[in-house]
Amino acid sequence: METVVKSTINLSAALKNELNEYVERKLVSSFSSGVNAAIELYLKELRREEYDRLMEAASRDQDFMARTLECQKELEPYDARVGEEW
């Protein structure tokens, strides 16, 4: 089980009220779970954006691209064998 820590945060009244409405309608189990879910989604988005930035930088790296294309070429026979299994 994950360790839970108590935190104090400041958020807009509108966001707090809207989340509380979802909790009252039992669409979210608790205010804390709603905040955790929102943070998880936000962090997932940030990780994806970071990955995209890193891949964009890598695509400009000639050595990286050469290694990637070489690996792709070496794996082509295996990809052909997989064929329609995917």
N, C-alpha and C positions, 0 to 999 in steps of 0.2 A: 504494500500500500504506500502511496506517495505521502511524503511529509507535508502537512498543511501548516502554513504560517499565517498569522494574523497581520493584516496590513491596513493602514489608514490611507485612503485616497480621496482626492477631491474630484468630483465629476459634476457635470451640468445637471441642474435640477430636472430638465426635460428628459435626459437619458435615464436618470434614476426613476422618475415617475413612469416612464414608458416600460422599463424593465419590471418595476413593481406591478404594473397592470398585467403583464404576462405571468408573473408569479401568482397573482390573485386569481387569474383565469386558469391556473394550473397547467399552463403551457410550458412553464419553466419550473423546475422543482424548488429552486430557492434563488434568492438574489445572488448569493455567492456563486452558485453553479452557473448562472447567467453571465456573471462577470468573468468567471473562468473560461467559459465557452467563447466569449467575445475575444478575450486575450489570446486564446489558442488559435482562433481564426486569424487574428491580426498577425500573430507571430508566423503562422503558416504562410501568409501573404508576404511578409518581410523576407522569410527564407527563400521563397520562390523568386522574389525580385533580386535578392543577392545572388542566387544561382544564375539567373539570367544575365546579370552584370558580369559574373565570372566567366560564363560561357561566351559572352560577347568579347571579352578581353582575350580569352583563349583563342577565339576564331581569328584574331589578328596576330597571333603568335605562330610564325611559320614553322618552328620546330614542333610545336604541339600539333598543328594540322598535319605535318608530315607523318608523325607517329600515329595519329588517329587514322589517317588514310591507309597507312601500312597495315595496321591492325585490322581494319575493315577488309582490306584485300586478302589478308591471311585467313579471315573467318568466312569468306564467301563460299568455299566448298561446304562448310558446315551449315550455313544458312540455306543452301540449295537442298541439302538433305532433309532439313526440317520441313521445307515445302509447305504443304497444306495443313500440317498439324496445328498451326497457330490459328 
